Amino acid sequence: MAQLTCQNLRVGYDGKSVLQDLSFEVFAGDYLCIVGENGSGKSTLMKTILGLQPPISGRILTGDGLRKNGIGYLPQQTVVQKDFPASVREIVLSGCQGRCGSRPFYNKEEKQLAEENIRKMQIDKLSKRCYRELSGGQQQRVLLARALCATQKMLLLDEPVSGLDPKVTAEMYRLIDELHHRDGITIIMISHDIAAAVKYASHILHIGNTVFFGTKAEYLQSPQGRLFAAEKGGDEQ
Ligand SMILES: Nc1ncnc2c1ncn2[C@@H]1O[C@H](COP(=O)(O)OP(=O)(O)OP(=O)(O)O)[C@@H](O)[C@H]1O
């Protein structure tokens, strides 16, 4: 049984669709990369999956033990978020909000979970620091620790390496790969880095004038995937 099923999905704003006729399934342990041009609707799809906005039509189902509020989310970083005046610990702890329900404070277990994820992302030494004083790579680790507080099953990551230098980018991919392999967390990641998508992902969803969904091997045989391979070959010459 799939953890996530999207059926005949149409997403957009105020009844105007940005993406339609979308159907795909994600199973436990999959690593799905969502690729496509700027403005094609990747972030809108992710927000709809998270229930932050309703679909215009179609259905989103969760299964195999996954609940809709049990998905961890790392949003695309905005300038405002980069300047957020809170400590690292407070930001990581805020990932437990979905667990609190109507309770207006964090309990012992939630505080322990935050500490555990701070250690896992190796940001212990930064935990008292103010988030806005950190480097881009450190901030992404904090947001990953925060997303982990919401889930042990599925992470949705919106361009997690955007703006990071090559070394920190590689480190971020390694961390995500570790969460996928070691902790068995299903990954759904929006990325403009098709080379990394093809390296790490098990499945690809390519959104554009035409939509492709399939395994990485199928993608590389598809018109969209062949176009990518041709471009990459061209770069290397
Ligand atoms: N809050 C909003 N209200 C109305 N339209 C929006 C809103 N947010 C985004 N859009 C529009 O929806 C379309 C899809 O945007 P979206 O951010 O989902 O694309 P994307 O594929 O994630 O782009 P990028 O790769 O640049 O992040 C765009 O035309 C955008 O202008």
The ligand as a MOL file (V3000), in Angstrom:
LIG
                    3D

  0  0  0     0  0            999 V3000
M  V30 BEGIN CTAB
M  V30 COUNTS 31 33 0 0 0
M  V30 BEGIN ATOM
M  V30 1 N 0.0730 32.5360 -3.4190 0
M  V30 2 C -0.0900 32.5230 -4.7440 0
M  V30 3 N -1.2060 33.0630 -5.3050 0
M  V30 4 C -1.3860 33.0450 -6.6550 0
M  V30 5 N -0.5140 32.4760 -7.5230 0
M  V30 6 C 0.5940 31.9120 -7.0130 0
M  V30 7 C 0.8670 31.9090 -5.6020 0
M  V30 8 N 2.0580 31.2610 -5.3970 0
M  V30 9 C 2.5020 30.9130 -6.6310 0
M  V30 10 N 1.6440 31.2920 -7.6030 0
M  V30 11 C 1.7750 31.0430 -9.0510 0
M  V30 12 O 1.6380 29.6530 -9.3030 0
M  V30 13 C 2.5640 29.2280 -10.2990 0
M  V30 14 C 3.4090 28.0750 -9.7720 0
M  V30 15 O 4.2620 28.5530 -8.7240 0
M  V30 16 P 5.1740 27.5730 -7.8520 0
M  V30 17 O 5.8660 28.4070 -6.8190 0
M  V30 18 O 4.3770 26.4230 -7.4130 0
M  V30 19 O 6.2280 27.0850 -8.9620 0
M  V30 20 P 7.5870 26.2930 -8.7740 0
M  V30 21 O 7.6090 25.2370 -9.8430 0
M  V30 22 O 7.7470 25.8390 -7.3740 0
M  V30 23 O 8.6370 27.4390 -9.1200 0
M  V30 24 P 10.1970 27.6290 -8.6740 0
M  V30 25 O 10.9550 26.5310 -9.3350 0
M  V30 26 O 10.5230 28.9720 -9.2280 0
M  V30 27 O 10.2480 27.5830 -7.1600 0
M  V30 28 C 3.3570 30.4620 -10.7140 0
M  V30 29 O 2.7980 30.9700 -11.8910 0
M  V30 30 C 3.1630 31.4100 -9.5550 0
M  V30 31 O 3.2100 32.7370 -9.9910 0
M  V30 END ATOM
M  V30 BEGIN BOND
M  V30 1 1 1 2
M  V30 2 1 2 3
M  V30 3 2 2 7
M  V30 4 2 3 4
M  V30 5 1 4 5
M  V30 6 2 5 6
M  V30 7 1 6 7
M  V30 8 1 6 10
M  V30 9 1 7 8
M  V30 10 2 8 9
M  V30 11 1 9 10
M  V30 12 1 10 11
M  V30 13 1 11 12
M  V30 14 1 11 30
M  V30 15 1 12 13
M  V30 16 1 13 14
M  V30 17 1 13 28
M  V30 18 1 14 15
M  V30 19 1 15 16
M  V30 20 2 16 17
M  V30 21 1 16 18
M  V30 22 1 16 19
M  V30 23 1 19 20
M  V30 24 2 20 21
M  V30 25 1 20 22
M  V30 26 1 20 23
M  V30 27 1 23 24
M  V30 28 2 24 25
M  V30 29 1 24 26
M  V30 30 1 24 27
M  V30 31 1 28 29
M  V30 32 1 28 30
M  V30 33 1 30 31
M  V30 END BOND
M  V30 END CTAB
M  END
